[in-house]
Structures are given as structure tokens and as C-alpha cells.
Amino acid sequence: MSLPPISSGLPTPLLDALRRNAAQQARAPQAAAAAQAPSFTNALDQALKSVSGSQQEAAQLAAGFQADPGTVPLEQAMVAMQKAQIGFQSALHVRNRLVSAYSDIMNMQV
């Protein structure tokens, strides 16, 4: 990407800096996006994966307790199931809030 010739009275160092900045932006738009702070999408994805992991862990502990109660303590299985349920309820509330916010935004008059 090159800048068109500028016929104004800008000093040469300023023009050179503008050209370098434009060249850097043209070369690395993806690198700048990757260097930004974590996005909401990534945080939400990580939270959903965590909820899914806790549900899988609870299911494994429950299956282990059902298969052989001597190998997995009942307390451990129950606590894991409650953690998974709380995580799922939280994710459900977040989803409901997002849907509500989306509906509110879509119903706004511009």
C-alpha cells in the first residue's frame, strides 16, 4: 500500500512517518489483532469448556460410584455433580442475559 503524493506543506519526516505507519498497518493487521486483550468470545468459549469439563468429570465419578462404590466416595461424586449443576445454571443465566440484550438491541429504534 502506498500513499498518494501529498502536495501540502508537510515536513518530510512527517510524511515518512505517515508512510511507515501505513505500511506497518498493511503488513500486520492480524498481528495487531492477536496482540490485543482477550476477547469476550474467547472468555465465553473457555467458560463453556470449563462447564463441559466439570459435567464430564461428574458423570465419570457418578459412573464410577455406580460401578463400584468402594472406589469413588459418595461425597466426592455428589460435590462434583453439584459443581457441574451450578456451572450449568450459571451458563444458562448468561445465555439468557445475552439473548435478552440481543433482543433489546434489535428492538431499538435508530
Secondary structure, 3 states (H helix, E strand, C coil): CCCCCCCCCCCHHHHHHHHHHHHHHHHCHHHHHHCCCCCHHHHHHHHHHHHHHHHHHHHHHHHHHHHCCCCCCHHHHHHHHHHHHHHHHHHHHHHHHHHHHHHHHHCCCC
